[in-house]
Amino acid sequence: MKILVINSGSSSIKFQLFSMKERKVLASGLIEQIGEPLGKIKLTSSHSKEPITQKLVIPNHEHGIEIISSFLINSKIIKSLDSLDGIGHRVVHGGEFNESQLINDDIMQEIIKNTSLAPIHNPANIAGIKAAEVEAPNVPQVAVFDTAFHQTMPPYAYTYALPYDLCKRLHIRRYGFHGTSHRYIAEEASKILKKPLSKCNFITLHLGGGASAAAIKNGKCIDTSMGLSPLEGLIMGTRSGDLDPAIIFYLERVEKLKPYELDMLLNKQSGLKGVCGTNDLREVQEKMNNGDERAKLAFDMFCYRIRKYIGSYYAVLGRVDAIIFTGGIGENSASVRHQSCKGLSHCGILIDKKKNAENSTHIENDKSEVKILVVPTNEELEIAKLTEHIIQKNNNKIG
């Protein structure tokens, strides 16, 4: 099977084409600045050594999909986009869908309904789906939701202590995000440990510009740090993470901030950037090493919040087979991993400094009771796998 994975942003489309038999990437690319005066494309295929880079006007997502189609055809990878076996779309908010869905009119209506829960992301995801349907009307399209993996949480974990009827009417609850990544690294970790996922208890840490933690018991998510939106939980590049809700009322009253200004403040101007002026952890560490006290404060806050979540999820799980680090920061920052696990020896969590510095898969020391793993995530491959699964499942129903 050949599966095209599409991740549509408000002004971008990221894609990868997979041959599922070999789990091999045949082509990939990024189309940026859609709808702006001048857009950018970077396209790579297994048939060419050098990527194609170009600047041109890309008025909308439909034109972006046309560019992808032409590139794949001209690269002689496919005869047409309509010859694909499936197209998998990343959809940020799936509401209470507990698995990926074959897209039809009813599913599209549900995705549109969930736009109120993800007003920035879901409209872009919808634009990508509609554009792909125009270019490949006979290809099964599958929505892979960031939220689906977390739908196994029990009610006491996902329910907020607000008026119950209000929450039910407005669908206010903990949904969680980065679910595709948490699922993928949990599956990979079970292979590394040579233990069935259904018997594994993990604490998974997806650390990048956005960051989230999940508690996984017997292969199922039972809690996660992000909530109704991706704002809650860990400190992130520009997002505050957990904070006292009264701060919002205080800022509204004292600073006269309007709702959209508060939204911008918490999502775009807080986190690492708010504390020390940069949202790039590499720059934070460089500034810290040069004696910048606010950079050190931001770094310590970032790791302390992770350590708090490790401790709370350890308490919830009771037994932990492994702590798993992933994402741009989780996979590459030895200092974050070290600081996040520092002082947890009483929980049987001990890092090996040498292995950690080398970014080894196993970074726990010989005395650690809990495995500590560094597992690179591959959300696109996971989307392709889930798309393949849903298509085959649907074909079996028809057969």
Secondary structure as the mmCIF struct_conf table of DSSP 4:
data_model
#
loop_
_struct_conf.conf_type_id
_struct_conf.id
_struct_conf.beg_label_comp_id
_struct_conf.beg_label_asym_id
_struct_conf.beg_label_seq_id
_struct_conf.end_label_comp_id
_struct_conf.end_label_asym_id
_struct_conf.end_label_seq_id
STRN STRN1 LYS A 2 SER A 8
BEND BEND1 SER A 10 SER A 11
STRN STRN2 SER A 12 SER A 19
TURN_TY1_P TURN_TY1_P1 MET A 20 ARG A 23
STRN STRN3 LYS A 24 GLU A 32
TURN_TY1_P TURN_TY1_P2 ILE A 34 GLY A 35
BEND BEND2 GLU A 36 LEU A 38
STRN STRN4 GLY A 39 SER A 45
TURN_TY1_P TURN_TY1_P3 SER A 46 HIS A 47
BEND BEND3 LYS A 49 GLU A 50
STRN STRN5 ILE A 52 LEU A 56
BEND BEND4 ASN A 60 ASN A 60
HELX_RH_AL_P HELX_RH_AL_P1 HIS A 61 ASN A 74
TURN_TY1_P TURN_TY1_P4 SER A 75 LYS A 76
BEND BEND5 ILE A 77 ILE A 77
BEND BEND6 LYS A 79 LYS A 79
HELX_RH_3T_P HELX_RH_3T_P1 LEU A 81 SER A 83
BEND BEND7 ASP A 85 ASP A 85
STRN STRN6 GLY A 86 VAL A 91
BEND BEND8 VAL A 92 VAL A 92
TURN_TY1_P TURN_TY1_P5 GLY A 95 GLU A 96
BEND BEND9 GLU A 99 GLU A 99
STRN STRN7 GLN A 101 LEU A 102
HELX_RH_AL_P HELX_RH_AL_P2 ASP A 105 LYS A 113
HELX_RH_3T_P HELX_RH_3T_P2 ASN A 114 SER A 116
TURN_TY1_P TURN_TY1_P6 LEU A 117 LEU A 117
BEND BEND10 ALA A 118 ALA A 118
TURN_TY1_P TURN_TY1_P7 PRO A 119 HIS A 121
HELX_RH_AL_P HELX_RH_AL_P3 ASN A 122 GLU A 135
TURN_TY1_P TURN_TY1_P8 PRO A 137 ASN A 138
BEND BEND11 VAL A 139 VAL A 139
STRN STRN8 GLN A 141 PHE A 145
TURN_TY1_P TURN_TY1_P9 ASP A 146 THR A 147
HELX_RH_3T_P HELX_RH_3T_P3 ALA A 148 THR A 152
HELX_RH_AL_P HELX_RH_AL_P4 PRO A 155 TYR A 158
BEND BEND12 ALA A 161 LEU A 162
HELX_RH_AL_P HELX_RH_AL_P5 TYR A 164 LEU A 170
TURN_TY1_P TURN_TY1_P10 HIS A 171 HIS A 171
BEND BEND13 ARG A 173 ARG A 173
BEND BEND14 PHE A 177 PHE A 177
HELX_RH_AL_P HELX_RH_AL_P6 GLY A 179 LEU A 193
TURN_TY1_P TURN_TY1_P11 LYS A 194 LYS A 194
BEND BEND15 LYS A 195 LYS A 195
HELX_RH_3T_P HELX_RH_3T_P4 LEU A 197 LYS A 199
STRN STRN9 PHE A 202 LEU A 207
BEND BEND16 GLY A 208 GLY A 210
STRN STRN10 ALA A 211 LYS A 217
TURN_TY1_P TURN_TY1_P12 ASN A 218 GLY A 219
STRN STRN11 LYS A 220 THR A 224
BEND BEND17 SER A 225 SER A 225
BEND BEND18 LEU A 228 SER A 229
TURN_TY1_P TURN_TY1_P13 PRO A 230 LEU A 231
BEND BEND19 GLU A 232 LEU A 234
BEND BEND20 GLY A 237 THR A 238
BEND BEND21 ASP A 242 ASP A 242
TURN_TY1_P TURN_TY1_P14 PRO A 245 PRO A 245
HELX_RH_AL_P HELX_RH_AL_P7 ALA A 246 VAL A 254
BEND BEND22 GLU A 255 GLU A 255
HELX_RH_AL_P HELX_RH_AL_P8 PRO A 259 LYS A 268
BEND BEND23 GLN A 269 GLN A 269
HELX_RH_AL_P HELX_RH_AL_P9 GLY A 271 CYS A 276
BEND BEND24 GLY A 277 GLY A 277
HELX_RH_AL_P HELX_RH_AL_P10 LEU A 281 ASN A 289
TURN_TY1_P TURN_TY1_P15 ASN A 290 GLY A 291
HELX_RH_AL_P HELX_RH_AL_P11 GLU A 293 LEU A 317
BEND BEND25 GLY A 318 ARG A 319
BEND BEND26 ASP A 321 ASP A 321
STRN STRN12 ALA A 322 THR A 326
HELX_RH_AL_P HELX_RH_AL_P12 GLY A 327 ASN A 332
HELX_RH_AL_P HELX_RH_AL_P13 ALA A 334 CYS A 341
TURN_TY1_P TURN_TY1_P16 LYS A 342 GLY A 343
HELX_RH_3T_P HELX_RH_3T_P5 SER A 345 CYS A 347
TURN_TY1_P TURN_TY1_P17 GLY A 348 GLY A 348
STRN STRN13 ILE A 351 ILE A 351
HELX_RH_AL_P HELX_RH_AL_P14 LYS A 353 ALA A 357
TURN_TY1_P TURN_TY1_P18 GLU A 358 ASN A 359
BEND BEND27 THR A 361 THR A 361
STRN STRN14 HIS A 362 HIS A 362
STRN STRN15 GLU A 364 GLU A 364
TURN_TY1_P TURN_TY1_P19 ASP A 366 LYS A 367
BEND BEND28 GLU A 369 VAL A 370
STRN STRN16 LYS A 371 VAL A 374
HELX_RH_AL_P HELX_RH_AL_P15 GLU A 379 ILE A 398
#
